Amino acid sequence: MATSAAPVTLSVVVPLFNEEANVAPLVERVTGILESLPDRPTYELILVSDGSTDRTADRIREQLQRRPHLVFVSLSRNFGHQLAATAGLDVSRGEAIVLMDGDLQDPPELIPEFVERWRAGFDVIYAVRRTRKGESTFKLATARLFYRIIRRLTNVSIPMDAGDFRLMSRRIVDVLKRSRERHRFLRGMVSWAGFEQTAVEYDRDERRYGSSKYPISKMLKFAIDGITSFSDVPLRFASYLGFTVSTVAFIYALVIIFFRVFHLGIPEYARGWASTMVAILFLGGVQLIGIGILGEYIGRINDEVKARPLYLISDIERS
């Protein structure tokens, strides 16, 4: 594993999972932009292979032979996008660090504006999607809903319609390096850190090569991680729901007692097997919802107390 102690002004971190077709155009576009920056800052382009099973690693090594300033971080297996990004941030040495996806939907042409605003004194410059090309109505709708739900549930001001594409100063990345929670929601963690932050709007391009690595199941897990990492509202919701159901059950019991005491006869809706089953199923459902919410939080506590490494690096290669 080659190492280098030369100072670096700008690091660009790109997590990759089965993106063999995107490696060459990604490196070409990003390095071209970095080479054309004013004052020619020293830079490194960190490509993190998140346990890719295609030829992504081979394509990266080909680029290492052709271009300088490249760093290849190979993880021992697939740890997920957020942890792969974390590995790249941990390895980075720049005074400013750009985090972006490897599918080129987030245009690297925004990097010069990021750097300009960073030099003006901002610690975080995050990209806000004005439009999202090539994405289904369902994905657009669910993404819009997610950002609005998490904004209401959390006590951290997380920008709406902003992904992980952003520039962060070294002190922000140092905060992330000290925060070793396993279920990471990086955009929320960056917002939590505070400091001077600003937005840049852009139109997101459609994916040209490969397919999305975020199916519905991963999107749902990501949403749950985001909500549970920054909000205890679901726990309070379970408490409120339990209190409400108990109140309704108590009132229902009083109604039955009233009819019994005054010999008015049991109402039709309170008689028989159907009403009993409805009550049992309703109460059982509420209990399972509460247990499920508790389970999500307890499962995360269990993961944290194990204190296992967030990721394992197989190798680091530098050009």
C-alpha positions in Angstrom: 0.0 0.0 0.0 1.6 3.2 -1.2 1.4 6.3 1.1 1.9 10.0 0.5 2.3 12.8 3.1 2.1 15.6 0.6 -0.5 18.3 1.7 -3.8 18.2 -0.2 -6.1 21.2 -0.6 -9.1 19.4 -2.1 -10.3 15.8 -1.8 -13.1 14.3 -3.9 -14.7 11.1 -2.4 -16.8 8.8 -4.6 -18.3 5.6 -3.2 -18.8 3.0 -6.0 -20.8 -0.3 -6.1 -20.9 -2.2 -9.4 -20.2 1.0 -11.5 -17.7 -0.4 -14.0 -19.2 1.5 -16.9 -19.1 4.8 -15.0 -15.5 4.7 -13.7 -13.7 6.0 -16.8 -16.1 8.9 -17.7 -16.3 9.8 -14.0 -12.5 10.1 -13.6 -12.2 12.0 -16.9 -14.8 14.5 -16.0 -13.8 15.0 -12.4 -10.1 15.3 -13.0 -10.7 17.6 -16.0 -12.6 20.0 -13.7 -10.1 19.8 -10.8 -7.2 20.5 -13.2 -9.0 23.6 -14.5 -9.7 25.1 -11.0 -8.2 28.6 -10.4 -4.9 28.6 -8.6 -4.5 24.8 -9.4 -5.0 23.5 -5.9 -3.5 20.2 -5.0 -6.1 17.5 -5.0 -6.9 13.8 -4.7 -9.7 11.7 -6.2 -10.7 8.9 -3.8 -12.6 6.1 -5.3 -14.1 3.6 -2.8 -15.1 0.2 -4.1 -17.9 -1.0 -1.7 -17.3 -4.7 -2.3 -18.1 -4.5 -6.0 -18.7 -7.8 -7.7 -18.3 -6.6 -11.3 -15.1 -5.2 -12.8 -15.2 -1.8 -11.0 -12.0 -2.6 -9.2 -10.2 -3.4 -12.4 -11.4 -0.2 -14.1 -10.2 1.8 -11.1 -6.7 0.2 -11.3 -6.6 1.0 -15.0 -7.1 4.7 -14.2 -4.5 4.5 -11.4 -1.9 3.6 -14.1 -2.9 6.5 -16.3 -3.6 9.4 -14.0 -2.0 11.0 -10.9 -3.7 12.0 -7.7 -6.0 8.9 -7.6 -6.6 6.9 -4.5 -8.3 3.5 -4.6 -9.9 2.3 -1.4 -11.1 -1.3 -1.5 -13.5 -2.5 1.2 -13.5 -6.1 2.3 -17.2 -6.5 1.4 -20.3 -4.5 0.7 -21.0 -2.3 3.7 -23.5 0.1 2.1 -23.3 3.6 0.5 -23.2 5.6 3.8 -20.4 3.5 5.3 -18.4 3.4 2.0 -18.7 7.2 1.9 -17.5 7.3 5.5 -14.5 5.2 4.6 -13.6 7.7 1.9 -14.0 10.7 4.2 -11.8 9.0 6.8 -9.0 8.4 4.3 -9.3 11.9 2.8 -6.5 14.4 3.6 -7.9 17.6 2.0 -8.7 20.9 3.6 -12.0 20.7 1.8 -13.7 17.4 0.8 -16.4 16.9 -1.9 -18.7 13.9 -1.5 -20.5 12.8 -4.6 -22.1 9.7 -6.2 -20.3 7.8 -8.9 -23.3 7.6 -11.4 -22.7 11.1 -12.7 -26.2 12.2 -12.0 -24.7 14.8 -9.7 -22.7 17.0 -12.0 -19.0 17.5 -11.0 -19.2 20.8 -12.9 -20.6 22.3 -9.6 -17.3 21.7 -7.8 -15.8 25.1 -8.9 -18.8 26.9 -7.3 -18.4 24.7 -4.2 -14.8 25.7 -3.9 -15.5 29.4 -4.5 -18.0 29.5 -1.7 -15.7 27.5 0.6 -13.0 30.1 0.0 -15.6 32.7 0.9 -15.9 31.2 4.4 -18.6 28.5 4.2 -18.0 25.1 5.9 -20.7 23.2 4.0 -22.0 23.8 0.5 -24.7 21.3 -0.3 -26.5 20.8 -3.7 -30.3 21.0 -3.8 -32.0 19.2 -6.6 -34.2 21.6 -8.6 -35.3 18.9 -11.0 -34.6 15.2 -11.2 -34.4 13.7 -14.8 -35.1 10.1 -15.7 -36.8 9.2 -12.4 -40.2 7.6 -12.0 -43.2 9.5 -10.6 -43.2 7.1 -7.6 -39.6 7.8 -6.7 -40.1 11.5 -7.0 -43.2 11.4 -4.9 -41.6 9.2 -2.2 -38.5 11.3 -2.1 -40.5 14.4 -1.7 -42.5 12.8 1.1 -39.4 11.6 2.9 -37.8 15.0 3.1 -40.9 16.6 4.4 -41.6 13.9 7.0 -38.0 14.0 8.3 -38.1 17.8 8.5 -41.2 17.6 10.7 -40.0 14.7 12.9 -36.5 15.8 13.6 -35.1 18.7 15.7 -32.3 19.2 13.2 -32.8 21.5 10.2 -32.1 19.0 7.3 -32.4 20.8 3.9 -35.1 19.5 1.7 -34.3 17.9 -1.6 -30.6 17.8 -0.8 -28.6 14.5 -1.2 -25.1 13.7 -0.1 -23.5 15.8 -3.0 -21.7 18.5 -1.1 -18.4 20.1 -0.1 -17.4 20.0 3.5 -14.5 21.8 5.3 -11.9 19.8 7.2 -13.5 20.6 10.6 -16.8 19.2 9.5 -15.2 16.0 8.3 -13.3 15.8 11.6 -16.7 16.0 13.4 -18.0 13.1 11.3 -14.8 11.1 12.0 -15.5 11.5 15.8 -19.1 10.4 15.4 -18.9 6.6 14.9 -22.6 5.7 14.9 -23.3 2.7 12.7 -26.6 3.6 11.2 -25.4 6.7 9.5 -27.4 9.4 7.9 -24.6 11.6 6.6 -26.7 14.6 5.4 -28.4 14.7 8.8 -25.1 14.5 10.7 -23.6 17.3 8.6 -26.7 19.5 9.4 -26.4 18.6 13.1 -22.8 19.8 13.1 -23.9 23.3 12.2 -21.3 26.0 11.2 -21.8 28.1 8.1 -23.8 26.2 5.5 -25.3 27.3 2.1 -27.1 25.7 -0.8 -26.4 25.5 -4.6 -29.4 24.5 -6.8 -28.9 22.3 -9.8 -30.8 20.0 -12.3 -30.0 16.4 -11.6 -29.1 14.4 -14.8 -30.5 10.9 -15.5 -28.3 7.9 -15.1 -26.5 7.0 -18.3 -24.9 3.7 -17.4 -25.9 0.9 -15.1 -28.9 0.8 -12.8 -29.8 2.4 -9.5 -28.4 0.7 -6.4 -31.3 2.0 -4.3 -34.3 -0.3 -4.7 -37.4 0.3 -2.6 -36.1 -1.9 0.3 -32.9 0.1 0.6 -34.8 3.4 0.3 -37.1 2.3 3.1 -34.1 1.3 5.3 -32.4 4.6 4.6 -35.5 6.5 5.6 -35.9 4.5 8.8 -32.2 5.2 9.6 -32.7 8.9 9.0 -35.7 9.1 11.2 -34.5 7.0 14.1 -31.0 8.7 14.1 -32.4 12.1 14.7 -35.9 11.8 16.2 -37.6 10.1 19.1 -41.0 11.0 17.8 -41.9 7.4 16.8 -41.4 6.4 20.4 -43.7 9.2 21.6 -46.2 8.2 18.9 -46.3 4.7 20.3 -47.0 6.1 23.7 -49.7 8.5 22.5 -51.3 5.7 20.5 -51.3 3.4 23.5 -52.8 6.1 25.7 -55.5 6.9 23.1 -56.5 3.2 22.7 -56.6 2.7 26.4 -58.9 5.8 26.8 -61.2 4.5 24.0 -61.3 1.0 25.7 -62.1 2.6 29.1 -64.9 4.6 27.6 -66.2 1.5 25.9 -66.2 -0.4 29.2 -68.1 2.4 30.9 -70.8 2.3 28.2 -71.2 -1.5 28.7 -71.4 -1.0 32.5 -74.0 1.7 32.0 -76.2 -0.5 29.9 -75.8 -3.4 32.4 -76.6 -1.3 35.5 -79.7 0.3 34.0 -80.9 -3.0 32.4 -81.0 -1.3 29.0 -79.7 -4.3 27.1 -76.4 -4.6 25.4 -76.3 -2.6 22.1 -76.1 -4.6 18.9 -72.6 -3.3 18.2 -71.3 -4.7 21.5 -72.6 -8.2 21.1 -71.2 -11.4 19.9 -68.0 -12.8 18.3 -67.5 -10.0 15.8 -67.2 -7.1 18.3 -64.8 -9.3 20.5 -62.6 -10.1 17.5 -62.4 -6.5 16.4 -61.4 -5.4 19.8 -58.7 -8.1 20.1 -57.3 -7.5 16.7 -57.3 -3.8 17.1 -55.5 -3.9 20.5 -53.1 -6.6 19.2 -52.2 -4.4 16.2 -51.5 -1.4 18.4 -49.3 -3.5 20.6 -47.4 -4.9 17.7 -46.8 -1.4 16.3 -45.4 -0.3 19.7 -43.2 -3.3 19.9 -42.0 -2.8 16.4 -41.0 0.8 17.0 -39.2 -0.2 20.2 -37.5 -3.0 18.3 -36.1 -0.5 15.8 -34.4 1.5 18.5 -33.3 -1.4 20.6 -31.8 -3.1 17.5 -29.7 0.1 16.9 -28.6 0.1 20.5 -27.5 -3.5 20.1 -25.5 -2.7 17.1 -23.8 0.3 18.8 -22.8 -1.6 22.0 -21.0 -4.3 20.0 -18.6 -1.6 18.9 -17.5 -3.4 15.7 -15.6 -1.4 13.1 -17.9 0.5 10.8 -16.1 -1.0 7.8 -13.0 -3.0 6.9 -10.5 -1.8 4.3 -8.9 -4.5 2.2 -6.4 -2.2 0.5 -5.5 1.4 -0.3 -3.6 2.1 -3.5 -2.4 5.5 -4.7 -1.2 6.5 -8.2 
